[in-house]
Amino acid sequence: MLDIVKKWPPEEVLLEFKRLFFYQIDSTGSGTIYAVYDLIFDNDETEFRNTLKRCCYILVNNWDATRHYKPIQQLIRLFEDSTLKHQTISPTLKRLQIWIESFRNSKDYQDLKLFASRYDEQQPTQTAWAHRYTSYLLVPQFVDLENPIEQREAARTLAKRLKDRFKFDLAMYIVRSQTAKSPEKAPKNPTELGENVLLLIKTIVAKRGQYSHANLANIFLQQTQDLSYQEFKNGLQKYLIFSVEKSAFAEIFQARLAEKLDTLYQDYDQEIISSALILRTCNRVIEYLTTENRQEPSSLFILLLSPGNPMTLVIVLLKLILICRNSRTHLEAKVAELIRYYENYPENECRWIVNFLEIFNVTFTIYAENVHYNLVKMDKSEPSTQKDLVLEDYRIFAQTKPIPALDNMAEREENLNSSDLSIADEA
């Protein structure tokens, strides 16, 4: 497959794929068919499936790199061919049919279908909303070390491309929607938030200066770097709760979170905090806030979304990533598991989870990607303070920036002085 995909037209490669894996026909005289025979005669379905997967992703990677997207769709649809179920008296073909059918009904095939879903021109089904978040659904594929390297590379590449596309589309929408002279000329909104997305972005960007999330993250890390793990966990609770609107709901959240953290890695309570412990702790807290069993949403996830304001949960998750950027992939894998849990529900029955995903997507694009958003006051006749900010008087401007290392982020924020603000005291 590595050889022919670089030399043959895609239609001939697809035909050869069918001959080898579906019909056991040796058309090239290369002897490759005997390797397939060996797997069938040895009744080694596991090795057959692994070989099949690797061959699929070899083709996907090469065609994607050369922008041959249609053959990727055609490859995946080969498994839907009704002729694969035709009756046969050949025991080897019978076994092959059973294995192909088993693969088609497996998670492996569902993973493979993600690579064609963005090019699918068919009418979307009522549950197709999950495909809008393919960049997250791909994450479990490239973090799973048991997947073939070809699959992991294909998933990582496509996920990055989809994220970059959303980042670009969002920036273009912001620019053009603020300059459009009529609703008819308004650009396509890449989110499902409607016109509210502009107000959301202004609200996020407006939180700048001393109390910005990036500043608070740096201050927290500075204040806890020489503390014991137990003291770090106590500070982490206050840091995550800080700025959450005081209410009975917030008190319940704080109590639940404290209950989880108090018993977490107790054997390390008296040790000095380390980057490894921070990573493990942030990963566990992410699980508490999303899904703990990799299937169902956690009780804290339900609790935080139940008031109908997903921004609280999104900001808490953002705070975790700002103190441990290496936890972001783990967070995105957990988000993928939540999408998988809800994807079979019609969109109108789970608008609240879609709303969370949209706000999550926008917030992390603003804070964690290499685009810097600024608010610029159009009427400068009257100065505004953070307290009396009228967002309608401002426009958003975006510019590309390098993603700084977390240790240097303080240098990029304005007027950072950790002596002016104590997380413990303020919280």
Beta strands, then each sheet from edge to edge (+ up, - down):
strand 1: 371-377
strand 2: 394-400
sheet 1: 1+ 2-
end
